[in-house]
């Protein structure tokens, strides 16, 4: 009798598991009580589903979510306290949409070969972290946004990695947004802010995009400790700040960009304690406000440090590697002013082929003529208090790297010569 009971119980358990396993994604969500946790099976789900209640959905080790529909695979709508964790999305138009909801967490989601990733609309208290997204090959116009947020507030994007999309992180009409420790590569814009108020973009790595940060018609933004490198297309820039106000850009590293900071109609901005290294143009002002401040920055190895359309800005206490002044009183500041005027550099920005003439005798003579002109020219960007030494340790780190590379190269050369001579002896 006992054996028969165990046998029947075992059959019923198998039958229940098979039925549960056969449930659609929507059926599993509907059967999970509000506030409960649903752990998905290790199988492929080819469908879309809608979430309208508090729930936690966790992916299995081999769970894959896909859809051939234009709709997002998962839509969170008119609800709160939803968590999606450890889910993998593959080859779909869109992974997740959040609409009119709050207290939403998307954690450790993976998206591969997606047209777009996540869209958030009219929501608040949204956290998206640990997400990885790889878009599609091809032109930017044929791709969607990685993470897009519209008309929402109190949104945090953290530790995400997005590549090969149109804009990696797009935020429109948002308020109180934190974007930190993210990576954006091989996209049109790394971070794109439109009509945003209250932005903190910190410790992000933006590389090989057309533009690292595009900030348009936005205000009250802090852009801090970001690494912006190799935005080098014809119209590329590290930051483009257009018609923005109350902007602080500090402690960023700009290297190898066409233009590090490109600004137009920028008001009440502070650009301080940044490193501009090996950019074609470090800072370009158009229609600049006289209250904009550029201070305590390091300009190293740029073709042009600062250029302007003639509008004014406050520039002081920066380090310029092409400053040839002295510091006789040893107060750390140059005895003569620095004027940002380089005729040849201006020409080279317009015609890159001129770079082949750098340091030619005629260019050296032209630069000296500029220096003499700078002493009497009034309508230029002038730093009255240039500093003699870099304000950061970036240059020291670069020198250390170069020394290590040189020693390694000498060691390799010595080894090659030794092996060659040994081979000659043996021969």
C-alpha positions in Angstrom: 0.0 0.0 0.0 2.8 2.4 0.9 4.7 1.6 -2.3 1.5 2.3 -4.3 1.1 5.6 -2.6 4.7 6.7 -3.4 4.3 5.6 -7.0 1.1 7.6 -7.4 2.7 10.6 -5.7 5.8 10.4 -8.0 3.6 10.3 -11.1 1.6 13.3 -10.0 4.8 15.2 -9.3 6.1 14.4 -12.8 2.7 15.4 -14.3 2.7 18.7 -12.3 6.2 19.6 -13.3 5.5 18.9 -17.0 2.4 21.0 -16.9 4.2 23.9 -15.1 7.1 23.6 -17.6 4.7 23.9 -20.5 3.1 27.1 -19.1 3.7 30.2 -21.2 5.7 33.0 -19.7 2.5 35.0 -19.2 0.8 32.1 -17.5 3.6 31.7 -15.0 3.5 35.4 -14.2 -0.2 35.3 -13.7 0.0 32.3 -11.4 2.6 33.9 -9.2 1.0 35.8 -6.3 1.6 39.5 -5.9 4.9 40.1 -4.1 6.1 36.6 -4.9 9.1 35.3 -6.8 9.0 33.5 -10.1 12.1 31.6 -11.1 12.0 30.7 -14.8 12.8 27.3 -16.3 16.0 26.7 -18.2 14.4 26.9 -21.6 13.7 29.3 -24.5 10.6 31.5 -24.3 9.5 32.8 -27.6 6.7 35.2 -26.6 5.9 38.6 -25.0 4.4 39.2 -21.6 2.9 42.0 -19.5 3.6 42.5 -15.8 0.9 44.5 -13.8 1.6 43.5 -10.2 4.5 43.5 -7.7 6.8 40.6 -8.5 10.3 39.4 -8.7 11.3 37.4 -11.8 14.6 35.5 -11.8 16.2 33.8 -14.8 17.7 30.3 -14.7 21.2 29.5 -15.9 19.9 28.7 -19.4 16.8 30.8 -19.6 16.5 32.8 -22.9 13.8 35.3 -23.7 13.0 36.1 -27.3 10.3 37.5 -29.4 9.6 38.1 -33.1 7.1 40.8 -32.3 7.6 44.5 -32.5 6.5 44.7 -28.8 9.0 44.4 -26.0 9.5 40.9 -24.6 8.5 42.1 -21.2 6.3 45.2 -20.4 6.0 46.5 -16.8 2.9 48.7 -16.7 1.0 50.6 -14.0 2.5 48.9 -11.1 5.3 49.1 -8.5 8.0 47.0 -6.8 9.0 44.9 -9.7 12.4 43.3 -10.0 13.9 41.5 -13.0 17.1 39.7 -12.3 19.5 37.5 -14.3 17.4 37.4 -17.5 18.9 36.9 -20.9 17.3 38.4 -24.0 18.3 37.4 -27.6 17.7 38.7 -31.1 14.6 40.7 -30.4 13.3 44.2 -31.2 13.2 45.3 -27.6 13.8 43.6 -24.2 11.9 45.6 -21.5 9.5 48.5 -21.4 8.6 50.2 -18.1 5.4 52.4 -18.3 3.8 54.5 -15.5 5.4 52.5 -12.8 7.7 53.1 -9.8 10.2 51.3 -7.6 11.4 49.2 -10.5 14.8 47.3 -10.5 16.4 45.7 -13.5 19.5 43.8 -12.3 22.1 41.8 -14.3 20.2 41.6 -17.5 22.0 40.4 -20.7 20.9 41.4 -24.2 22.5 40.2 -27.3 21.9 41.2 -30.9 19.1 43.6 -30.0 17.6 46.5 -31.9 17.1 48.2 -28.6 17.3 47.4 -24.9 15.2 49.1 -22.3 12.6 52.0 -22.5 11.3 53.7 -19.5 8.2 56.1 -19.8 6.5 58.3 -17.1 8.0 56.4 -14.2 10.0 57.1 -11.0 12.5 55.4 -8.7 13.9 53.2 -11.4 17.2 51.4 -11.0 19.0 49.7 -13.9 22.3 48.1 -13.0 24.7 45.5 -14.2 23.1 45.3 -17.7 25.1 44.3 -20.7 23.8 45.0 -24.2 25.2 44.4 -27.6 23.3 45.8 -30.5 23.5 45.2 -34.2 26.2 45.8 -36.8 25.4 48.5 -39.4 24.6 52.2 -39.7 23.4 54.1 -36.6 20.1 54.9 -38.3 19.2 51.2 -38.5 19.6 50.8 -34.7 17.6 51.7 -31.6 18.7 53.2 -28.3 20.3 51.0 -25.6 18.7 52.4 -22.5 16.1 55.2 -23.1 14.3 57.1 -20.4 11.4 59.5 -21.1 9.5 61.9 -18.8 10.8 60.1 -15.7 12.6 61.1 -12.4 14.8 59.5 -9.8 16.4 57.2 -12.3 19.8 55.5 -11.7 21.8 53.8 -14.4 24.8 52.1 -12.9 27.5 49.6 -13.9 26.0 49.0 -17.4 27.9 48.2 -20.6 26.3 49.1 -23.9 27.8 48.8 -27.4 26.8 49.0 -31.1 23.5 50.9 -30.7 22.4 54.4 -31.9 22.7 56.1 -28.5 23.9 54.0 -25.6 22.0 56.0 -22.9 19.3 58.4 -24.0 17.4 60.6 -21.4 14.7 63.0 -22.4 12.7 65.3 -20.1 14.1 63.6 -17.0 14.7 65.0 -13.5 17.2 63.8 -10.9 19.1 61.2 -12.9 22.3 59.5 -11.8 24.4 57.8 -14.5 27.6 56.3 -13.0 30.2 53.6 -13.7 28.7 52.8 -17.1 30.5 52.0 -20.4 29.4 53.1 -23.8 31.3 52.2 -27.0 30.9 52.0 -30.8 27.7 54.1 -30.7 26.6 57.5 -32.0 26.3 59.2 -28.6 27.5 57.5 -25.4 25.2 59.6 -23.1 22.5 61.8 -24.7 20.5 64.2 -22.5 17.6 66.3 -23.8 15.6 68.8 -21.7 17.0 67.2 -18.6 17.2 68.8 -15.2 19.4 67.5 -12.4 22.0 65.2 -13.9 25.0 63.4 -12.3 27.2 61.6 -14.8 30.1 60.2 -12.9 32.9 57.6 -13.5 31.7 56.6 -17.0 33.9 55.3 -19.7 33.0 56.6 -23.2 35.1 55.4 -26.0 35.0 55.2 -29.8 31.6 56.8 -30.1 30.8 59.8 -32.4 30.2 61.9 -29.3 30.9 60.9 -25.7 28.2 63.1 -24.0 25.6 65.1 -25.9 23.9 67.5 -23.5 21.3 69.7 -25.2 18.8 72.1 -23.7 19.6 70.8 -20.3 20.5 72.4 -16.9 22.0 71.6 -13.5 24.4 68.9 -14.6 27.5 67.6 -13.0 29.9 65.6 -15.3 32.6 64.3 -13.1 35.4 61.6 -13.2 34.5 60.4 -16.6 37.1 59.0 -19.1 36.4 60.1 -22.6 38.7 58.9 -25.4 39.0 58.3 -29.1 35.8 60.1 -30.3 37.6 60.8 -33.6 35.1 61.0 -36.5 35.0 64.1 -38.6 32.4 65.9 -36.3 33.2 64.0 -33.1 33.6 65.4 -29.6 34.1 64.2 -26.1 31.4 66.5 -24.7 29.0 68.6 -26.8 27.2 71.1 -24.6 24.5 72.9 -26.5 22.3 75.6 -25.1 22.9 74.3 -21.6 23.3 76.1 -18.3 24.6 75.5 -14.8 27.0 72.8 -15.9 30.0 71.6 -13.9 32.6 69.4 -15.8 35.4 68.4 -13.5 38.0 65.7 -12.9 37.4 64.2 -16.4 40.1 62.8 -18.7 39.8 63.7 -22.4 42.3 62.0 -24.6 42.5 61.4 -28.4 39.3 63.2 -29.3 38.6 65.4 -32.3 37.3 68.1 -30.0 37.3 67.4 -26.3 34.6 69.9 -25.2 32.5 71.6 -27.9 30.1 74.2 -26.6 27.6 76.5 -28.1 25.4 79.0 -26.1 26.7 77.6 -22.9 25.8 79.6 -19.7 27.2 79.6 -16.2 29.5 76.6 -16.8 32.6 75.6 -14.8 35.3 73.5 -16.5 37.9 72.6 -13.9 40.5 70.1 -12.8 40.2 68.2 -16.1 43.0 66.7 -18.2 43.0 67.4 -21.9 45.6 65.2 -23.6 46.3 64.6 -27.3 43.1 66.0 -28.6 42.9 67.9 -31.9 41.1 70.8 -30.1 40.7 70.7 -26.3 37.9 73.3 -25.8 35.9 75.3 -28.4 33.5 78.0 -27.4 30.8 79.4 -29.6 28.5 82.2 -28.3 30.0 81.7 -24.9 28.7 83.4 -21.8 31.2 85.6 -19.9 30.4 83.7 -16.7 31.8 80.5 -18.0 35.0 79.5 -16.1 37.9 77.4 -17.2 40.3 76.8 -14.3 42.9 74.4 -12.9 43.0 72.2 -16.0 46.0 70.5 -17.7 46.4 70.9 -21.4 49.0 68.5 -22.7 49.8 67.5 -26.3 46.8 69.1 -27.9 47.0 70.7 -31.3 44.8 73.6 -30.1 44.1 74.2 -26.5 41.3 76.7 -26.5 39.6 78.4 -29.4 36.6 80.7 -29.6 34.4 82.7 -32.0 35.4 85.9 -30.2 33.0 85.5 -27.2 34.6 85.7 -23.8 35.0 83.3 -20.9 37.0 83.5 -17.6 40.2 81.5 -18.1 42.8 81.3 -15.3 45.2 79.1 -13.4 45.6 76.3 -16.1 48.7 74.4 -17.1 49.7 74.5 -20.8 52.6 72.4 -22.1 53.3 75.0 -24.9 53.6 77.9 -22.4 57.2 79.3 -22.7 57.0 81.8 -19.9 59.2 81.9 -16.7 58.5 81.9 -13.0 61.1 84.2 -11.5 59.4 84.7 -8.2 58.7 81.0 -7.9 55.1 81.3 -6.9 54.1 78.5 -9.2 52.5 80.9 -11.8 54.0 82.3 -15.0 55.3 85.8 -15.0 53.6 86.5 -18.4 50.1 85.7 -19.6 49.1 82.8 -21.8 47.1 83.7 -24.9 45.4 80.9 -26.8 46.2 81.8 -30.3 47.9 79.4 -32.8 47.4 80.3 -36.5 48.8 77.0 -37.7 46.6 75.0 -35.3 43.5 76.8 -36.5 44.4 76.0 -40.1 45.1 72.4 -39.2 41.7 71.9 -37.6 40.2 73.0 -40.9 42.6 71.0 -43.0 43.9 67.9 -41.2 46.5 67.3 -44.0 48.5 70.2 -42.6 49.5 68.0 -39.6 52.4 66.7 -41.7 54.1 70.1 -41.4 54.1 70.2 -37.6 57.5 71.4 -36.3 58.7 72.4 -39.8 60.9 75.5 -39.9 58.1 77.6 -41.4 55.6 76.5 -38.7 58.1 77.1 -35.9 58.6 80.7 -37.3 54.8 81.2 -37.5 54.3 80.1 -33.9 56.9 82.6 -32.8 55.2 85.3 -34.7 52.0 84.3 -32.9 53.7 84.7 -29.6 54.8 88.2 -30.4 51.3 89.1 -31.6 49.8 87.6 -28.4 51.7 90.2 -26.3 49.6 93.1 -27.8 46.5 91.3 -29.0 43.4 92.1 -26.9 40.6 90.1 -28.4 41.9 86.7 -27.5 41.3 84.0 -24.8 43.8 85.0 -22.1 45.0 83.2 -19.0 46.6 85.8 -16.8 47.8 83.3 -14.2 49.1 80.2 -16.1 50.7 77.6 -13.8 54.1 76.2 -14.4 53.5 72.6 -13.3 50.5 70.3 -14.1 47.7 70.4 -11.5 47.1 66.7 -11.7 49.4 63.6 -11.6 48.2 62.5 -15.1 51.3 63.7 -16.8 53.5 61.9 -14.2 51.6 58.7 -14.9 52.0 59.1 -18.6 55.7 59.7 -18.2 56.0 56.6 -16.0 54.2 54.6 -18.7 56.5 55.9 -21.3 59.6 55.1 -19.3 58.3 51.6 -18.6 57.6 51.1 -22.3 61.0 52.4 -23.2 62.8 50.1 -20.8 60.7 47.1 -22.0 61.6 48.1 -25.6 65.3 48.3 -24.8 65.1 44.9 -23.1 63.4 43.4 -26.1 66.0 45.0 -28.4 68.8 43.7 -26.3 67.3 40.2 -26.3 66.9 40.2 -30.0 70.5 41.4 -30.6 71.7 38.7 -28.2 69.8 35.9 -30.0 70.9 37.2 -33.4 74.6 37.2 -32.3 74.2 33.8 -30.8 72.7 32.6 -34.0 75.6 34.0 -36.0 78.1 32.2 -33.8 76.3 28.9 -34.1 76.1 29.4 -37.9 
